[in-house]
Amino acid sequence: MSEESWETLLPDLLRQAGIDTDASIAVEPLTGGVSSDIVRIRLADGRRYCAKRALPRLKVASDWQVPLERNHYEIAWLRRAGELVPGAAPVVLAEDRAHGVALLEYLPPEDYRLWKTELLAGRADPRIAVRVAKALGRIHAATLDDPAVAAAFPTDALFDSLRLDPYLRTIAQRHPALASPILACLTETAATRIALVHGDVSPKNILVANADGHPVLLDAECAWYGDPAFDAAFCLNHLVLKAVHVTAIRAELLREAAAFFATWLDHFPPALRRELERRTATLLPCLMLARIDGKSPVEYLTPAGQQAVRDIAMPLIAAPVATLGPVLAQVGAHLAGDED
């Protein structure tokens, strides 16, 4: 990471965005994910902005280092997504590619709520999952088999470093009896390049506007021209994991997962849907296990919840199914058994 301070970096970014910088600048750290430093910028007249700087080493227990160039492709994804689905991503105001820094519009907490916070608090609004699926499906469909978009996101190596290696390759090493199907899933995912992928469609990266309920997708550091089934499986995984954890809305979350998938899949030409569903159904249990035994485990599951995820995911990895229904049915049946 650059040794430059925020106070040194921000004036040029603000000037690049056409923002008057004569007044004083207040910089306040914001909570974020494991991969970046994020700050809120407050000018003397009350205007607020957000700046984000990629970290070379992610803030996890395992040694996980990733090139800073991912910041540039995140910005490219945010810009492209905002063009395709207005409001689906924060507005990019400026970029300092040399330092891996971006200046973004600030989305205040009084106007937006975090989807993850809603779910963990037991508030399941089925409209949110469907709206996320619609936005994601529109982005995928609009970039399907587009050579210009593919050329703009040559990020295979980055995606491997950020997703395939810490998630799939790691659990293949930690569960050698399942290595063959996991690595087959990894190989197929890596080789499928048909649409623009966000790579981190998690409720922690999705704000919901209080005014009209539209979702805003954040943190596209894993942007990749690849398999859109990865985005679908990634989001489904978080709904399933929260169904394990938040018992009060367990049934609602599984229904949301099914509605999300059906809505998303409907954006693709019929000829593609069978294979998209098969790849999603294959990826989902692998990602479930990866968020327990990979390099970035979810923080909220108890040991019993972690074991429940293993018990659900491992048989589905060993014997993959071709459709999503049996995966969600297995989740529901296992969790219902835990309640007896």
N, C-alpha and C positions, 0 to 999 in steps of 0.2 A: 504494500500500500504506500502511496505517496506520503512523504513526511510533511507535505504542505498542510498548514492549518486551514480550518474553514474560513477564518478571517482573511486569509490570503487568497483562497480560491474563489470566494463568493463575489467579490466586486466585478471580476471579469464576466462571470456567469450572468450576473444581473444586468450588466451593460449589454451583453450579447442579446438578452431578452428585451432590451429597450426599457429597462426599469431604472429610474433615477436612483443613484446610489450616494448622493451627497449627504443624505441623512444617516443617522447611526443605524447599525444593523445589530439586532439581538439574535443570538443563535442558541437554540434549546434542543437538547437531544430528545429524540422520540424513541419509543420502544419499537422494535422491528423484528425481523427474522434473524437467522443465524449468519447471513451472508453479506450484510451491508451495515454501514453506519448511516443513520437517517436523522436529519435535523429539521426543525421548524425555524424559518427565518421570519423575524418580525421587524418591519420598518417602523420608523418613528411615527408615521401617519396611520399605523394600524394595519397596513397591508401585510398579508402573510403568504409565505411560499414554503415549499418543501424541497430539500436537497438530499440526494442519495449518493453515497460513495461505496463502491464495491470493495470487499475485503479479500485479500489474497488467501487467507486461511479462515475457513468457516468456524463459527463458534459452537463446535460440538466436541464431544469427548474424543472421538477418533481424529486422527490426522487427516484432514480433508482440505487440500489446497487446489484452487481453481484460478485460471488466468483472469486478470482484470478486464480483458476485452469483452467479457460477457455483458458488461454495462452497456456497451454500444449496441449490442443486439437486443437487449431489453428495451432500449429507447426506440430502436427500429420497430420492434413489435408493438409498443404502445402507440406509436404514430400510425402504423398500418391498421391496427385494431380500431383506433379512433376514427380513421377515415371510413372503414367498412361499417362500423356500428357506432355512430356518434354517441358519446357518453359512456362507452364500454371500458374506457381506459382514461387515466389522468392525462391532462394536456401537458405535453412536453414543451417547456419554455426555452431551454438552452441545454447544450451538452459540451462538456470538456472531455473529449475522448482521451487525451493524453493522460489525464489523472483519473479516469474512470468515474466521472462525476456527472450528475444530471440535475437540472433545476426543473421542478414540476409544479403544477398548480397544487395548492393546499386544499384538502378536503376536510373541513372541520368536523370534529366529533359531534357538534350540536346539529349537524345536518346529515350525518351518515352514521350508520351503526355497522359493526363488524359481524359478519355472518357467523363466524366461529363463536363469538360471545353469545349470540342469540341461541345457538344450538346447545352449547354447554349449560346455558341457563334453563334449558328445557322448553324453549320457545321454538316450535316447529311451524313455520309458515310455508306451506307447499308451493306457494306462488314463487318464492325465491328460487328454488331449485329449477323450476320450469323456465324462469327468466334467464338464469345462468345458462341453461341448456340452449335456449334460443340464441343468446349472444354468441356462445361458443360455436354452435352449429353454423351460424351465419358467417363467422370468420373462417371456419374450416371450408365451408362450401364455396366461399368467394375466392379462396386461394387454391382450390383443388386443381392439381396438375398444371400449375402456373410456373413456367420455367423462369420468369423474371423474379418472382418471389423466392423460388428455390435458390437462385443465384445470389440473392440479397442476404440469405441466411446460411452461409457455409459453416455450420456450427456442429457438425457431427462429433468432433473431438470434445467440444465443450459439453454437449449433451451426455456423452459417455462419462465425462468427469463428474457432472452434476447429478446424473440420474442413473444411467445404466450400471456404472461401476459401484457407487455407494449403496444402491438399492439391490439390483439383481445379482451382480457378480459377487457382492459381499455375502448375500444369503446363500448363494450356491456354495461358497467356501465354508460357511458356518453350518450348512445342512447338506453334507456330501451325498446322502442318500437321495436327495432331490435335485442334485446338481444337473443331471441331464435335462429334465424338462424345464428347469429354470433357465439354463443357458440356451436351450432351443428357443424359448420365449424371447430372451435377450437378442439373439441373433436375428430372429424374424422382425422384432421391433426396430432394430438398428437398420435393417435393410429396406424398410418400408418408408418411402419418401413421397408422400402424395399431397400434403397440405401443411399450412403454417400452424405450428404447435406452440402453446404457451409453456407447458411443461411443469407448472406448479399450480394447477387449478384446485386450490385448497380453500376452505372457508376462512382461513386466517389471512388470505390474500384477496378477499372479496368484501368490498363495502356495499351497503345497501342504502340508497338514498331515502331519507325519511319522506320527502315530498311525493315521490311517485313510485318508489320501490324498485327503481332500475339498479342493476348490479354494476359495480365498477371493479374491473380486474386489475390487481396490482402485481408487482414483483414478477416480471417476465424474464428473469435472468437466465432461464433455461430455454429461451426461445430457439426453435429448431424447425427446419422444414423436414417433416417426417411423418410419423403415424398419428393421425388424430385420435385413434383408439387409445393412445396413451393418456391424452387429456381426459377422455371420458372415464377411463378406469381410475385415474388419479382422483378425480372428484368423487366418483362412486365409493372409492376406498374410504374417504373421510366420512361419508355418510354412514357407511357400515361400521367403522370404528366408533363413531359416536353412538350408533345404535347399541353397541356392546356396552358403552359407558353410561349413557343417559337412559336408564331403564324406563323413566316416565314417558318418553316419547319414542320408544323403540319401534313400535309398529308404524308410527307416522313416518319415521326416518326411512324405513324399508320401503314404504309406499312412495316416499319422495324419490328414493333411488330409482325405482322402476319408472316413475314419471319423468325424471331427468333423462334417463337413457332413451325412452321412447321418443321424447321430444327432440333430443339431439340427433338420434339416428334418422329421423324423418327429413332432415336437411340434406341427406345424401341421395344420389341417384339409386333407384332400386337395385341395380346390378351390383352395387358395392356393399349393400347392407349386410348380407350374410357373412361375408368375410370380416367386416368391421365388427359385427357382433361376436364372431368367434374370437378375434384377437382381443377384444375387450374382456370377454369371459375368461380368457387364458391369462391375461395380464392381472386382472383384479386380485385373485388369491396370491399371486406373487408379490404384488404391492402391499397386500395386507400383512404378509409375513415380513416384508422389508421394513415396515414401520414398527415392527417389534424387535427384529433381530438384525436390521441393517445398521448403517452408520448414523441414521437420524431417527431414532425411535420417538413416537409420540409421547408427550410428557404426562398425559392425564390418565392413562390406563393403570389400574392396579395390577399386581402380579397375577391375580385370578383372571382379570380381563385379558392380560397378555396371553395367558395360557389358553383362554377360550378362542382367541384369534388364531393361535397356532393349531388348535384342534379343528377349527373350521377350514383354515387355509391349506394345511399340508395335504389332506386327501385330495383336494381339488387341484393342487399342483401335480400330484402324482398321477392323477387320472383326469386331465383337462376335459371340460365340457364345451360344447359348441355354441351354446346360447346362454344368455344372462339369467334367465328364469331359475334354472337349477342352482345357480350360485346364491342368489338371494333367498331361495327356498331353504337351502342348507343353512344359511346364516340364521334365518328365522327359526328353523326347527331346533338347531343347537341351542340358541338362546332361550327358546321356550322350555327346553329340557332343563336348563340351568335354573329356571324359575320354579320348577316343580319341587 
